[in-house]
Amino acid sequence: MYTLKFDGEWGEYFRGVPPNIQRRFKRRMGKYENFPTPAFRHAKHGVRYFIDEIGQYRVCFISDEDERVRIFYFIGNHKSYGKFLGRHK
């Protein structure tokens, strides 16, 4: 089981997505706590984030396998996701 943590900017991104996406993310908390890391895909070469999709929205997180911790950094639509990755390469 993984411990879930959230980066300081997470709340700002989370408040910016529609309420139905917020609810869908919250329902997936068990998935994030229990699914093995290979169940998620990497963003792009050279980017450390794993990606999960909720409809047209993307969730970016890192997974520390030694500490069994997942830290969430971003949630947003595809356009915002591209900007986020561009700033965090």
Secondary structure, DSSP 8 states (H G I E B T S, - for coil): --EEEE-TTHHHHHHTS-HHHHHHHHHTHHHHHHS-GGGSEE-STT---EEEEETTEEEEEEEETTTTEEEEEEEEEHHHHHHHHHH--
